[in-house]
Amino acid sequence: MIHEAAQNLEPAAICAAVSDLCVGGIDPFVDGELQGGECRIFKISFKDHPSLSVRVNHPLRESQQDAIANVDMETRIIRTLEEKGFLWSPRYRAASLTFDNPINYPFVVLDWAEGVPLQWDDDSPSQPIHDTLLAQLAEIQFSLVTCTMENRSKTATAFFERRIKNQLNRVKDGELPGIAEKDCLDQLALLPKVLGPDGNSTLFAVDHGDLKPNNIIVDQENDIKW
């Protein structure tokens, strides 16, 4: 059954959801928010504990089982990255793999990475910071691929078809105003040509999936945190 979730993202609900998982400290409060292409990330601060982040995926027209499976997969990826020593991933703290929580949607709790979203345009950052950041990104992407490569049961074609169809559902719901339904259908039609014989490959590796300046956090020295 398709589930159109009504998420409760009021600050009180988010803080209650975190407290129910027994993570963090006392007197939690929402201290900021970042918008990503696939999720919303809330900064939760405390009087006596380092800040945490609550990651809530954008609701899709999907079954509850699929929504939970997506968060479970993200959780396993994050924990795998930590086990493999990948330095640029936030650390896992807890997860709620159910709709029966104050947010009314499954979510993940991670460490909060202090910093600011990367500012990137024709004039900023200046050299040599510009090239240094590009080199960092290349190093991070290479490290991510090499430490997560594995064989799975699903083919590349099945994986990308699912991603494009999820995007199509969001377009139909008016959540991606810059993209037309035809764009998604064109992507599906071109997929066999783009993948070629690799469409049957089951060799997978993790990539960022939504790499853009707003999703890259840098510190005061312009070092990428995650």
PyMOL commands that set and color helices and strands:
alter all, ss='L'
color gray80, all
select helices_A, chain A and resi 11-20+64-83+129-148+156-172+181-200+213-215
alter helices_A, ss='H'
color red, helices_A
select strands_A, chain A and resi 29-35+39-45+52-57+92-96+107-111+116-117+150-151+203-204+217-218
alter strands_A, ss='S'
color yellow, strands_A
deselect
rebuild
show_as cartoon
